[in-house]
Amino acid sequence: MGLIDSHAHLDSYARQGTLDEVLARAREAGVGEVIAIGTGVDDWSFNRDQALAHRRVVHYTVGLHPCAVDEKWEASVAQIEGFWGAVDGIGPAALGECGLDRFHLPKDDAAGAGRIFSWQRDAFAAQLALARRLGCPVVVHSRGAFAECVEMIGASGVDWSQIVFHCFSEGPDEIRELNRRGARGSFTGILTYKNAESVRAAARAQGLDRLMVETDAPYLAPVPHRGKPNEPAYVRHTAEFAAGLFGVPFEEFANRTTANARAFFQLPC
């Protein structure tokens, strides 16, 4: 069974004219499918077009990333539901990524940072309400705001089993809190970094039953490509490293994490 890169951003490759080559390298590396993640109105249609052009290889999501939230967020969120439902047999695999991000707030403007974070909270709440109504999976972006994301998801009434915190970079206590509620974390190449023992501990604490792997390409390339642009093929490195972390053969790891991703995103077999 081929690996699934459960979180990647493909638009940068298209702008560079290299997307076909990137997908070909993924296939050669044993990565059979990619979830192209939506971040804002500029990439939603693009991702849908890639899913239509690369059937059963590219799947897509639609959501407003917290770093794309501004004073006009309501107009953006209002467009999300229009992408729901199948177009030529292809529909979104999830809503997201959406959530909260303190890391990228202005460092020298407390009032501005507070205003933006308030917009983020409102946009996240609106997307959670829509996800509850649609009954769809949700891809959560949480950076510097884990407790608040958990609180808002709990208040929303969204089914916790349909929640994934992507690029999980907290520790074992936080992953246990998610798992206790029924949610999961997905792990990037950060697992391979020397200074990421707490993230590795979180992956071990979650176990293989819920684990998914991702690149977050073009960011966060795993060792041995750390510091270089990432791409879906490199999820193979993360998977091979993680198989060793769990002490299981690579094929078993690939089969289990791919089955997890397929079930979570409700992908066709």
N, C-alpha and C positions, 0 to 999 in steps of 0.2 A: 504494500500500500504506500503510495507516495505521500510525502509530507504536505501539510497545508501551512502556508505562511498566513497566520490569522490576523495580521495587521500590517499593511504597507500603504504607502502613498505613491501612486504611479504617475502623477501628473508631471513631476519634474523630468522623468525619462522621456515623456512625450514631447515636452518642450525642447529637449536636447536631440530628439529624433532617434532615440536608442531603445524605445520601449520593446520593439519586437526582439531585439537582441537580448534585452534583460529577461524577457519571458522565456526565450530559447535557452539561456543559461540556467534559468530556474529548472526547466524541464530536464536538462542534462544532469543537474545536481539531484534529481529525484524529488523535486518540489512540484507537485502536480497541480496545485491550486493556490490562489492568492485572494485574500479579502482586501479589496481596494476601499480604503476608509475615507468617508466624507468628512470634510472640515468646514465647508462653507459653500455659498451659492456658486462660486467659481469652479468647483470640481464635481458637483453632484451630477450634472449632465455628462461630463467627461467620463466619470466612473461608470455610469450606466451604459454609455456607448461602448466602453471597453468590455463590459460584461456581455453585451450583445455581440460584439465582434469576436470575443474569445469565450465562447460558451463552454461551461463546465470547467473552465480554467480560471477566469476572473469572476469573482462575485463582488458585490458592492454594498456599501452602506450610505446612509444619508443622515447628516447631523451637523450641528453648529458647534465647532470647537470653541472652548472658552477664550482662547487667544484671538478668535475671529469675532468676538462679541463686542459691539459698540452700541451707541445710542439708538441705532436702527435695528437692533436685534429682533424686534417683534416682526418686522417685515420679512426678515430672513426665515425665522422659525415658521411663519405662516405658510411658507412655500414647501415645507417638508412633506406634509401629508399628500401633496399633489404628486409626489414621486411614488407613493405607495400603490400597491396593486401591480400586476404583471404587465409589462410591455413586450409583446411578442414572446410571451412565456417567461420573461425575466423580471424579477422584482427584487427589492432590497433584502439583504440578509439580516439587517439589523438597523437600529437607529443609533447614530453616533458617528464620530465620537463627540461626546458632550460631557460637561462636568465643570470643575473649578480648578483654577491655576493661579496660585499666589506668586510663583517664581518669576513670572514675566511681568508682574505689575510694576509701575514706575517706582523706582527706589527713592527719588528725590521729590516726590509730590504725594504726600499722604492723602490729601483730599481727593486728588485724581485717582489714586489707587483705590480708595474706598468707593468712589463712584463706579469705577469699572468693575470692582468685585461685586457690587450690588447688582449691576447688570448681568454679570455671570450667574449669580444665584437665580435671578428671575428667569434667565434664558434656560438654565438647567431645569428649574421647576416646570417650566412650560413644556420642555421636551420630555421630561418624565411623565407628565400628565398625558401627553400624546402617546407615549409608549405604552402606558397602562391601557389606554383606550384601544390601541392597535393590537395589544397582546404580543409585542415583538421583543426580541433580544435587544439589550442596550449595551453599547461599548462606552465605558466611562474613562475619562481622562481626569486624573487626580494628581495634582502636584502641589505639595504644601498645604493640602486641604482634605486629608483623608477623613478626619472625624466629621467634618461638615458634609462631605459627600455621603457618608454613611447615614448621617442624620436625615439628609434631604431625601435619600432613596427610601429610607424607612417611612418617612412621613408621606411619601407619594403613593404608597400602596402597590408599587410595581412588584411583581413576583421576583423575589431575590434569586431564584434559580435561573432567571434570564439576565442576570447582571454579570459582566466581566469587567474588572479593573485591568485595563491593558497596561503594558509596560510596568508591571508591578515592581516597585522599588522600595517598598516598606519592609518591615521585618516579620518574623514568625508570629508575633502577637497579633498583628494586623491581619495577616492572612487567616489566622484561626478565627478572628472575629467575622470576616467575610464568610468563611466556610460554615461557621455555626449558623449563619443566617441563610445559607444556601447558595451564596455567590461564589465566585472564583477569581483567581488572578491569572493573567497570561504573562509569559516571561520572554524577554528579549535577550540580545547578546550581552547585556549587563551581567548575566549569569557567569560569563567567561572572564570577567574583569577581576584582577587580583584583589581589589579593595571592596568586593561585593559579597563578603561572607554572609552578611545579614540577608541579602536577597537569596542566596543559595539556601540558607536556613529556612527561609519562607517557602521556597519551592519544595524542599524536603518535608516541611510541615504540612503542606497541602497534599502532597502525594500525587500519584499518577492518575487517580480517578477523575480529577477535574482539570488536569494540567493541559495548557495549550502553549505553543511556542509561536513567536512572531519576530519579525525584523524591526518594525517601525521604520523601514527603509523610506527615505535614504539616510536615516539617522542611526546612530548607535550600532555601528558595525561590530560584530563579535571578533574576538581574537581568532584567527591571525590577521584580520583586516582592520582592527581597531584604528580609528583616526582617519580612515578612508571612507568614501561614500559607500553606503550599504545598499544591498539589493536582495530581492527575494531568495536568490540561490543560496545566500549566506545563512539562511535559517538552518541549513544542513549542519553548519559548524556548531550552532547553538544546540541543536538536537543531539549531535554526537557527544558534545561535552556533557549535556544533561543526562544522557544514557549512562555515562560513566558515573555521574553524580548519584544516580539511583541504583547503580550496580545491575543494570539489565542490558541485554543485547540491544544494539541499535534498532534492529527490525521490530522488536517488541515495543520499544519506546515510540518509534514512528507509528506503528499500528495503533497504539493506545491514544496518543495525542491527536492523531488524525481523526480517529473515531470520536474523540471528545469534541473537536472543532466541528465535525460534521453534524453531530447531535445538537450542539449549542446553537449553531447558525442555521440549523434545519436545512442543510444542503442536500441535494439529491445524491443518492448513492451511485 
